[in-house]
Amino acid sequence: MGLISVDGDGKRILDYLGPVVLEIPGTDQKARELMVKPAYEFVLSEQERINEQGDPKLIARYQAFRDYFESRLPSWGLEARPS
């Protein structure tokens, strides 16, 4: 149940970058660099690609996805890239 959280839109989500995950053994700096940072970079690159395509539905979804990632990055010791 600790993996369930309420997102910015008020809906429940699986909070796979939340505080419960940080308590799992092995979520040290190496895990951050090997998992969270590349995933965030992927979200950014896909958001850029989707924005270029101009699909409003996907643009909104990728913005929400980016917002989720960026809300959790400080907990992982990472900084968000400026928009």
Backbone as CSV, one residue per row, in Angstrom:
resi,resn,N_x,N_y,N_z,CA_x,CA_y,CA_z,C_x,C_y,C_z
1,MET,0.818,-1.194,0.000,0.000,0.000,0.000,0.865,1.263,0.000
2,GLY,2.094,1.147,0.477,2.973,2.304,0.510,3.389,2.785,-0.868
3,LEU,3.175,1.948,-1.875,3.523,2.334,-3.239,2.395,3.089,-3.948
4,ILE,1.254,3.209,-3.287,0.129,3.938,-3.865,0.182,5.371,-3.356
5,SER,0.043,6.305,-4.280,0.097,7.725,-3.952,-0.967,8.446,-4.772
6,VAL,-1.262,9.679,-4.382,-2.192,10.504,-5.146,-1.356,11.465,-5.977
7,ASP,-1.599,11.475,-7.277,-0.857,12.314,-8.212,-1.416,13.744,-8.210
8,GLY,-0.773,14.602,-8.962,-1.168,15.997,-9.043,-2.591,16.209,-9.539
9,ASP,-3.128,15.249,-10.287,-4.488,15.372,-10.801,-5.528,14.744,-9.865
10,GLY,-5.072,14.286,-8.703,-5.982,13.708,-7.721,-6.243,12.226,-7.889
11,LYS,-5.655,11.606,-8.901,-5.855,10.172,-9.138,-4.765,9.363,-8.447
12,ARG,-5.120,8.138,-8.049,-4.139,7.263,-7.418,-3.208,6.676,-8.473
13,ILE,-1.921,6.583,-8.090,-0.914,6.048,-8.998,0.004,5.093,-8.245
14,LEU,0.722,4.289,-9.009,1.806,3.483,-8.463,3.017,4.410,-8.371
15,ASP,3.448,4.707,-7.165,4.516,5.683,-6.924,5.872,4.970,-6.890
16,TYR,6.352,4.577,-8.054,7.581,3.786,-8.158,8.856,4.581,-7.919
17,LEU,8.762,5.874,-7.736,9.936,6.681,-7.369,9.771,7.305,-5.984
18,GLY,8.765,6.876,-5.257,8.443,7.471,-3.962,9.302,6.978,-2.810
19,PRO,8.973,7.433,-1.609,9.786,7.144,-0.421,9.897,5.660,-0.060
20,VAL,8.884,4.869,-0.339,8.937,3.439,-0.013,10.038,2.758,-0.817
21,VAL,10.186,3.148,-2.059,11.210,2.551,-2.915,12.602,2.917,-2.410
22,LEU,12.745,4.114,-1.881,14.046,4.541,-1.351,14.488,3.711,-0.153
23,GLU,13.545,3.064,0.517,13.869,2.235,1.680,14.376,0.851,1.294
24,ILE,14.238,0.478,0.030,14.672,-0.840,-0.420,16.193,-0.888,-0.452
25,PRO,16.792,-1.924,0.129,18.252,-2.034,0.070,18.742,-2.010,-1.387
26,GLY,19.799,-1.276,-1.619,20.366,-1.191,-2.959,20.009,0.086,-3.699
27,THR,19.181,0.926,-3.091,18.844,2.189,-3.745,19.845,3.267,-3.333
28,ASP,21.096,2.967,-3.574,22.160,3.905,-3.253,22.455,4.783,-4.476
29,GLN,23.524,5.553,-4.406,23.863,6.467,-5.495,24.057,5.732,-6.826
30,LYS,24.622,4.540,-6.779,24.834,3.784,-8.018,23.499,3.448,-8.671
31,ALA,22.514,3.033,-7.876,21.188,2.726,-8.409,20.556,3.975,-9.003
32,ARG,20.783,5.098,-8.354,20.236,6.359,-8.861,20.808,6.688,-10.227
33,GLU,22.097,6.513,-10.353,22.769,6.837,-11.607,22.438,5.840,-12.715
34,LEU,22.212,4.576,-12.341,21.967,3.546,-13.349,20.495,3.393,-13.724
35,MET,19.590,3.816,-12.842,18.169,3.594,-13.115,17.374,4.889,-13.257
36,VAL,17.394,5.715,-12.239,16.509,6.879,-12.220,16.955,7.945,-13.219
37,LYS,18.230,8.247,-13.243,18.707,9.278,-14.156,18.463,8.909,-15.621
38,PRO,18.799,7.682,-16.077,18.500,7.325,-17.470,16.994,7.331,-17.772
39,ALA,16.177,6.928,-16.821,14.727,6.945,-17.038,14.242,8.379,-17.221
40,TYR,14.760,9.292,-16.416,14.394,10.706,-16.541,14.846,11.257,-17.894
41,GLU,16.040,10.921,-18.301,16.539,11.377,-19.609,15.644,10.840,-20.734
42,PHE,15.174,9.610,-20.595,14.262,9.039,-21.586,12.959,9.831,-21.643
43,VAL,12.412,10.154,-20.481,11.172,10.938,-20.435,11.378,12.276,-21.150
44,LEU,12.503,12.928,-20.890,12.772,14.214,-21.535,12.890,14.083,-23.043
45,SER,13.604,13.062,-23.510,13.782,12.901,-24.956,12.461,12.542,-25.640
46,GLU,11.659,11.705,-24.997,10.362,11.359,-25.569,9.423,12.556,-25.559
47,GLN,9.488,13.355,-24.515,8.647,14.548,-24.471,9.016,15.490,-25.619
48,GLU,10.282,15.653,-25.862,10.722,16.504,-26.961,10.213,15.959,-28.300
49,ARG,10.326,14.649,-28.489,9.869,14.018,-29.728,8.364,14.203,-29.908
50,ILE,7.609,13.996,-28.839,6.148,14.128,-28.890,5.760,15.578,-29.164
51,ASN,6.456,16.518,-28.545,6.164,17.930,-28.789,6.374,18.287,-30.256
52,GLU,7.408,17.735,-30.866,7.675,18.001,-32.280,6.572,17.432,-33.171
53,GLN,5.982,16.316,-32.759,4.902,15.702,-33.536,3.602,16.487,-33.410
54,GLY,3.451,17.191,-32.292,2.285,18.054,-32.111,0.993,17.361,-31.715
55,ASP,1.059,16.169,-31.155,-0.141,15.457,-30.711,-0.545,15.968,-29.323
56,PRO,-1.613,16.783,-29.229,-1.969,17.411,-27.952,-2.239,16.421,-26.816
57,LYS,-2.846,15.274,-27.134,-3.145,14.283,-26.098,-1.852,13.723,-25.495
58,LEU,-0.891,13.378,-26.367,0.378,12.842,-25.873,1.235,13.921,-25.222
59,ILE,1.148,15.135,-25.720,1.908,16.236,-25.108,1.489,16.387,-23.648
60,ALA,0.198,16.372,-23.389,-0.299,16.505,-22.012,0.140,15.324,-21.150
61,ARG,0.115,14.123,-21.709,0.520,12.943,-20.934,2.003,12.984,-20.589
62,TYR,2.832,13.369,-21.555,4.267,13.430,-21.276,4.609,14.572,-20.332
63,GLN,3.837,15.647,-20.351,4.075,16.714,-19.382,3.761,16.221,-17.976
64,ALA,2.670,15.475,-17.843,2.314,14.908,-16.537,3.374,13.909,-16.079
65,PHE,3.876,13.097,-16.999,4.923,12.121,-16.684,6.186,12.843,-16.224
66,ARG,6.567,13.899,-16.945,7.742,14.689,-16.562,7.529,15.329,-15.191
67,ASP,6.339,15.883,-14.963,6.042,16.505,-13.667,6.197,15.499,-12.536
68,TYR,5.710,14.268,-12.744,5.855,13.230,-11.721,7.331,12.973,-11.433
69,PHE,8.114,12.721,-12.479,9.537,12.458,-12.299,10.204,13.603,-11.556
70,GLU,9.945,14.820,-12.000,10.621,15.979,-11.410,10.193,16.226,-9.974
71,SER,8.996,15.793,-9.598,8.568,15.936,-8.203,9.312,14.971,-7.287
72,ARG,9.844,13.889,-7.861,10.532,12.864,-7.068,12.064,12.959,-7.140
73,LEU,12.598,13.663,-8.107,14.057,13.717,-8.281,14.818,14.177,-7.042
74,PRO,14.370,15.213,-6.318,15.134,15.628,-5.129,15.325,14.509,-4.105
75,SER,14.316,13.653,-3.953,14.435,12.534,-3.012,15.545,11.568,-3.414
76,TRP,15.842,11.538,-4.710,16.868,10.648,-5.242,18.213,11.360,-5.367
77,GLY,18.283,12.604,-4.922,19.528,13.349,-5.000,19.863,13.837,-6.403
78,LEU,18.832,13.991,-7.226,19.021,14.436,-8.600,18.289,15.763,-8.815
79,GLU,18.745,16.512,-9.802,18.114,17.797,-10.108,17.402,17.721,-11.451
80,ALA,16.317,18.438,-11.537,15.550,18.516,-12.787,16.264,19.423,-13.768
81,ARG,16.105,19.093,-15.022,16.628,19.943,-16.089,15.643,21.087,-16.290
82,PRO,16.143,22.310,-16.490,15.226,23.430,-16.740,14.366,23.187,-17.980
83,SER,13.136,23.644,-17.920,12.217,23.469,-19.061,12.589,24.359,-20.215
